[in-house]
Amino acid sequence: MYGLTDEDQRIRDTAYEFAESLIPYEVEAELAGGQLPKELTVEFQSRAIELGLYATNIPVSAGGPGCTALQQVLVQEQVGR
């Protein structure tokens, strides 16, 4: 049986907390056709980069966080809920 590594769990938990911070803006975005004010999107993008949750499919050699396929799924699972 397979399980999550400590790093997998850290990434999942980080993505969970990040998604939780976005939830209060869902209604605002929905009412605005999926758009949020530019200053918010810049803030969220910067935070995602800082947390290693941005461009998870990009290897470290190309400037990304170098997430495994499983880690990419764990991030998408959380931000897609």
VMD Tcl script that draws the C-alpha trace (Angstrom):
set ca {
  {0.00 0.00 0.00}
  {1.25 3.45 -0.85}
  {0.97 6.54 1.26}
  {1.92 10.17 1.11}
  {5.44 11.24 2.00}
  {5.98 14.00 4.52}
  {6.65 16.38 1.60}
  {3.43 15.29 -0.13}
  {1.48 15.99 3.04}
  {3.17 19.38 3.48}
  {2.28 20.39 -0.06}
  {-1.31 19.17 0.36}
  {-1.70 21.03 3.65}
  {-0.15 24.19 2.19}
  {-2.53 24.02 -0.78}
  {-5.47 23.45 1.58}
  {-4.64 26.56 3.62}
  {-4.11 28.62 0.47}
  {-7.46 27.50 -0.94}
  {-9.12 28.38 2.37}
  {-7.76 31.91 2.05}
  {-9.37 32.22 -1.42}
  {-12.84 30.98 -0.48}
  {-14.05 34.33 0.94}
  {-13.60 35.83 -2.56}
  {-15.64 33.21 -4.45}
  {-18.93 35.10 -4.50}
  {-17.24 38.36 -5.51}
  {-15.46 36.61 -8.39}
  {-18.62 34.78 -9.47}
  {-20.62 38.02 -9.55}
  {-17.85 39.69 -11.59}
  {-17.71 37.03 -14.30}
  {-14.82 35.19 -12.70}
  {-12.67 38.29 -12.27}
  {-11.22 39.83 -9.13}
  {-9.54 43.22 -8.81}
  {-6.01 43.23 -10.25}
  {-4.41 43.99 -6.88}
  {-5.98 40.84 -5.41}
  {-4.93 38.60 -8.27}
  {-1.37 39.93 -8.04}
  {-1.38 39.28 -4.29}
  {-2.73 35.74 -4.71}
  {-0.29 34.94 -7.50}
  {2.65 36.21 -5.43}
  {1.50 34.15 -2.47}
  {1.10 31.02 -4.62}
  {4.64 31.46 -5.94}
  {5.98 32.01 -2.42}
  {4.27 28.82 -1.22}
  {5.53 26.74 -4.16}
  {2.01 26.23 -5.51}
  {2.42 28.11 -8.80}
  {3.40 26.31 -12.02}
  {3.70 23.01 -10.19}
  {4.28 21.22 -13.49}
  {7.50 23.15 -14.19}
  {10.79 21.48 -13.16}
  {13.27 23.24 -10.90}
  {15.70 23.47 -13.84}
  {13.20 25.73 -15.63}
  {12.36 27.86 -12.59}
  {9.40 25.89 -11.21}
  {8.94 24.16 -7.88}
  {9.61 20.70 -9.35}
  {6.53 18.96 -7.97}
  {5.94 15.31 -8.75}
  {2.82 14.32 -10.68}
  {1.20 13.23 -7.41}
  {2.03 16.55 -5.75}
  {0.52 18.40 -8.71}
  {-2.69 16.42 -8.22}
  {-2.70 17.16 -4.49}
  {-2.47 20.90 -5.21}
  {-5.16 20.79 -7.91}
  {-7.45 18.76 -5.65}
  {-7.33 21.48 -3.00}
  {-7.60 24.58 -5.18}
  {-10.32 22.99 -7.29}
  {-12.73 22.36 -4.43}
}
mol new
graphics top color blue
foreach p $ca { graphics top sphere $p radius 0.5 }
foreach p [lrange $ca 0 end-1] q [lrange $ca 1 end] { graphics top cylinder $p $q radius 0.2 }
display resetview
